[in-house]
Amino acid sequence: METAGVVLQVPEDGPRPDAGVVAEALAAPGPPVPAAVALGSMDMWDGFGLWLALTEPRACRILQRDPDADLAADLRPLGPSGGTVGLVAVPGDPMPGLAAVEPTSDLGRLPGPVAVHPFGPGGPGLAAWLRTALERWAAAGRPEAADWLLTVVPAGRIAPPSPVTVEKRHSRVLATLPTDRNMAP
């Protein structure tokens, strides 16, 4: 979905945010709130970004087509080679909004400080939820893509219990971490 010069990538099978509502939220930025968890460049996609995509139905990736657009000052480093992750309000949420992880310095391989940036009237609530998700990811040991065990089960088949289940149109994706597997009986 593209709106206000921003590309918002959301799950194909999930609820679709309204482009006009997202554009209005982006036009109403709130102050960024520092996060207690630092992120590196790989964490954005393969670490925390993957965790967010697997555990939060409102997860999104935010990319900006035009790095010279006004939004670049509010969310950086967006542009053809960069982006960020966040949460977006979907139809049925009480207030429209968006919250995004914003690096407070250039992201490198080593973790650096980040903030969570709210947009729109629902932004502060989503920002609090996003900061909590960051803390849960860190408490789980900062898992990366290689740490997850993914099992895909066709729709309609009985599946074993899993700490994370992502419902898709034709299947279910069961996601576990090594710590989850060690706790199984």
Secondary structure, DSSP 8 states (H G I E B T S, - for coil): -EETTEEEE--TTS----HHHHHHHHTSB---EE-SS-B-HHIIIIIHHHHHHHH-TTEEEEEES-TTSGGGGTSTT-BTTBEEEEEE--TTSSS--EEEEEESS---SS-B-EEEEEESTTHHHHHHHHHHHHHHHHHTT---GGG-EEEEEETTS-----SEEEE-SSEEEEEE-HHHHHT--
